[in-house]
Amino acid sequence: MRYALMLVFLIGMHCGSVYAQTDTTEAPSKKVTFTIGALYTNNANYYGQTAEKAMPYVATAANVQFRSGFYLTGTAYRLLSDSGTFVSASSAGAGFDFPIGKKLKADLSYSHTFYPADSRFLQAANSDNASVSLKYKYWMTTGVNADYAFGKRNDMFVTLSTEKQISLGSFAKGKDLITLTPSVDAVAGTQHFYQTYVQERISQLSKLGLPIPILPGVPANSQTVTEESTRFDLLSYNLRVPLAYNRSHYMLQVEYQLSVLSDNALSGAGTNHSFVNCSFYYQF
């Protein structure tokens, strides 16, 4: 699940230590590391897009990073509004990150997310995700990420991003580090996932005898998604401002994200979304 419902798929777990979590061009760790994490977010986020109702959730995650750069990840999600099973979705993945040069780093990964049949996640149709990314570090860190999301439907996404880590000092004479790492990105892709989301939401509500809302991007008279879902369009612009407190073995982070959807986004053309994420990671 790309962006792992915007869990920022275990920030810093691909690095040698949590202390260096925002330095994405570090060489693979010289030792095997195991990291666990917990996160709260005020709304599930798929490339800056959301379902028709807010879906706050908590998540727990684990990552094992090997010396070679190979890593394994697992995440469990619990929607706070979910009165059913304890786990609302879960994912497992594997990847390999490696340096190409002193300033260039690549990452290859694959993940599968297990959704229940009646999942309300916007991206439930895209249960599998294969990803490749390149990041180049200079004064800033600039990257490009391509995702092939597939399952019930197939979609392709490309994200261009740039970020800058800013050190805000230390509380404990060099034993800790406070960082602010603002980033901006633009996402383009197809939207078959939204077509399936609309169809399944209508089916779920019809079975329950509930009124069907007018969903964004869907004609009120037919409730069908147009051929626009097959086009590769600009979907969103995203600004992230994560504030992190880093120690040698753990990290606390609060992040604000503002997403502006393009006029081509079927899930809500031209609308804005705000996300707040609170996370904690501990590395052994």
N, C-alpha and C positions, 0 to 999 in steps of 0.2 A: 504494500500500500504506500505509494509514493507520498512523501510528507507525513506518512504514518498518521493520518488524520491530523497532520501538522504537529505530531509529537517531536518533530525535528529529529527524527529517528536517533535517539540517544546521543545528544550533543556531546562531543568530546570523546566518545568511546572508540573512535578510530585513531586516537592519539595516544602517545605514551603515558600521559598523565592528565588528570582532570585540570590541573593547573594550567595546561596549555591548550585548553579545549577549543579555543577559537583560531588557533594556528593550523589551518587546514592543509598546509604544505609540509608538515613535519614528516620525516621518514618513518617507516613502520617501527613500532616499539621493539626494544631489545629484549623484552621479556613478555611472557604470556600474562595478560591482564583480564580480570573479570570485573564487570561493572554492573551495578543494579541502579534502577532509577524509579522515581514516582513523579507523576505529573497531574495537574489539574488545569483544565481549560474551560472557558465560559461558553464555547461553541465549537462543534466539529467543523473542520476547515478542509476544503479540497481545492487547492490552488486558488485560495481566496474566495471560493464559492461556498454556499451553505444550503442546507435543506430549508423548507418553507417555515419551519419552526426551530428555535434555538435548541441545541443539543449539547448542554454541558456534560462533561465526563471526567472521570479519573482514569489513570492508566498506570500500570507497573511494567517495567521492562528489564531485560537482562542482555548483556553482551559479553562475548568472549573474543578477545583479540589475540591472535597468534603472532609469533615473531615474523613469519613470512609476509604478513599483511592480510592474511585470510581471517575472516571474522564470522561469527554466528550471532544472530539476534532473535529475540522473542519478546512479544508485547501482548498484554491483555488489557482490554478496554471495558469500562463499566459506565454506561449512560446513567446519569443521576436520575433521570425520569423513567428508567426502565424498572418495572415492577415484576418482571419475569425472572429469567435465569440470572445468576450472579455475574456471569461474563457476557457482555453484549457483543463482543467480537474479539478475536485473537489473531496474531500474525506470527509467522516464523520466516526467517530469511538468512541468506548467506551472501558474502561478498568478498572482494579482494581489492585493497587499495595499495598503490605503489607509486613511488616517485619516478618521473620520466627524466627529470633534471633537477637542478638546484632549486628552481622556482616553479616547476610544473608538476602537478600530481594528478593521477587518474584513479577512478574508482569504478568497479564493476559490481553489480549486485542484482539479486533476485529475491523477491519475497512473495509469500502467499498469505492472504487474509481469509480467515474462516468466519463467514457471516451466517447468522440464522436465516431461515427461509423468508421470514417477514422483516428483515432488517430495514431500519429507517435511515441508514447512512446513505448519503447522496451518491457515494462511489461504490456501492455494493455490487454493481454489475462488473466492476473491474477488480476481481479478486486476486489477480496475479499481476506482478509488476517486474519488468526487467529494465535496469537502469544503467546508464554509462555517463560519467561526468568527468570534466577536466577543470582544474583550478590552477590559476597562475597568480603567484604572489609577487607583488612589487610593493609600492607604497600602500596600495590597497590589494585586496584579493578579488580577482574577477573570475567568474566561472560560467560554464555552459553545461546544462544537464538535459539529457534526452531520456524520456521514459516511454516504454511501450507497455501500456496497461491492457490486460485482456482477461477474459473469463466469459461471462454471458455476452459482453460486447467488447469490441476492440477500439482502443483510442491511442493516440500518440500526442505527447506533450514535449515542448522544448522550453526550458527556462534559462534566461540570461540574468546573471546576478553580479553584484559587486558589493563589497563590504569593507569596513575599516575598523580594526580593533583599536580602542583608545584606553590607555591605562589611566585609572583615576586614583592610583596610589594604594597604600597598604595601611592596615590597622595594627599589624603585629610585626613591624620592623623586618619586612621582607619575607615573612613566613606565609603571607597571604597576598592576594592580588584582587583588586576591584577593577572590573573591565566593563566598558560600554562598547558594543559592536553593532552600530547601525548598518543596515543593509537595505538595498533596493533591488527589486527584480521585476521582470516582465515575463508573463507566461502566455504561450500560444499553444493551441491544440484543437483536437476534434471533440465532439460532445455527444457521442453515442451513449455514454453512461447516463446522461440526463434523459434521453429518450426512454431508456429502461426504467429509470427512477420514476418518471411520470406515469408510465403504464402500470407499474407495480403499486404505486401509491393509490391510484384510482381503483385498482382491483382490491386492495386491502380495505379501503374505506367503503367500497360497495358491499363487500361481504359483511361488514359491521353495520350496514344500514346508515352510515353517516354521510352528511352532505359532502360533495366533492368541491374543494376550493378551486378558485381560478389560479392555477399555478403560473409562475412567470414563464414567458416564452411559448405559451400554449394557447392557441385560439380558443376563445370561450365556447364557440359553437360546436367544435369537434373534439376538443381535448386531445389532440394529436400533435406530436412534435414534427416540425417541417424538416425538409431535406437540409436545412441549415446545420443540423447536427453532424453531417458528414464533411463539412468544410473545415479546413485548417485555418483558424482565425485567432487573432489576439483575444485573450480571455480576461486577463487581469494585470494590474500593477500593484505591487505589494511593498510596503515600507515596514521594516521590523526594527525595533529598538530593544535589544536584550541587555539587561543590567545583571551582571554576574559577580558573585563573591566566590573566589577560588582558593582552596587550600590544596595541599599536596595529594590528598586522597578524596576530597569531596568538593562539590560545587552546588551553590544555591543560585537560582536564576529566576528573574521576573522579566517577562517579555510582553511588549505591546506590539500588535500588528494592525496596520491599517491597509485594507484591500479595496481598491477601486476597480469595479468590473467594467469592462469595455462594452460598447454598444452591441457587440456580437455575442455576449454571454447570455445564453438562453435562461440561465437560472436567475437572472435579474439584471438586465442590461442597464448600465449606468448607475447602479446602486453602490453604496459603500458599506463595508463591514468592518467592525472592530473586534479584535480578539485579544484576550489576556491569558497568558500561560504562566503558571508557577511550577517550577520543577526542582527536583533534588536528585543528585547523582553521587554515588559512592563507589570508589574504585579500590579493589584489593590488589 
